[in-house]
Each structure stands twice: as C-alpha cells, then as structure tokens.
Amino acid sequence: MAFLQVVITSSCLLRLIFYGKVGLLKDFSWAYAALLAVPLYAAIWLGHFVLGRVSPVRLRKGIFIFIGLSGIYYLFLKS
C-alpha cells in the first residue's frame, strides 16, 4: 500500500510540474489546492481505517475485481 501511495503521489506531482511548464496551470489557485487537501487527508485516513478493519484476502479480491472491471470498461466501452 505504501508503494502505491508513493507511485500515485509522485506521478501526480510530476504531472503538475509538467502542466506548469507548458502553461496549463495559469489559473491555478493555491487556495483551492489548500481547500482540497482537507478531503484528501480525510480519504487517506478513511483508507487506513478500512485497511485495519478488512481482512487482506477480502481486500485483495475487491482490488482485483475493481481492476478487472476497470480494464473491461476501458477496453470495450471507452472509445
């Protein structure tokens, strides 16, 4: 889980850096970014809370089902 958090966070930061370099963040507001940090940390806390309550076997099954359904969606339904 920690590895996934690092990968997702670093990819988002790199994306923001490159968006800024090509001028796509001209109207970026740091106030909105600070405001969005509150639900972000609430979601992280909720994830840790759920992770502590759900058995790893059930969590793994749920993740595989989610990834499988997402793959089917993007392969067949998203044009």
N, C-alpha and C positions, 0 to 999 in steps of 0.2 A: 504494500500500500504506500509506503514512504517513497519507493522508487517511482510509482505512478504519479504521486503528487509532485515530485521533483521534475519529472519529464513534462507534465502538463504545465506547471508553472514556468519552467524555462522556455517552453515553446511559446507560451503567451507573451512573455517578456520580449523574446526575440521578435515576435510578430509586431508588437507595439513599437519596438525600436525601428524596424524596417518601415512600418507605416509612417512613422515620424520623419524618416529620412526622405521619403518620396512625397511628403506633403499631405498625407491623408488625415493627419490629426491637427489641422489648422484650428478647428473649432472645438478642440479637446478642452474639457473643463475639469480642473483638479477638484473642484467642489463636488461634482458628480462622482468622480472617482472615489473620493473620501466617503461619500454617501453610500456608494455601492460596496464599500469594504465591510459595512455592518452586516448585510445579509450574507456576504461571502464567509465571514467568520462564523456566523450562525450556522451556515450549511456545513462548514468544516467541523464544528462542534457536534452537530447532529450526526454527521457521518461517523465520528469517533464513538459517539454514544451508541449508535446502532451496531457498529462493529463489535463493541464489547458485549452486546446482548445476543447477537445472532451467531449460530454455530458456523464454523468455517465451511463445512460441507454444504450447507444450505446457501450460504453466501456465494460460494463458488458456482453452484448450479444456477443461481439467479444471474450472476455475471455472464456466464456462458450463454444463457437464454437471451439476455439483453444484447450481447454482441452478435449472436446469431440472427436475431430479428432485425437488428440494425443493418447487418450485412445483406440480408434478403431485401430489405427496403431499398438500400442504395443500389443493389444490383438490378432489381427488377422493376421497382416502382418509381425511382427517381430518374428522370430523363435529362 
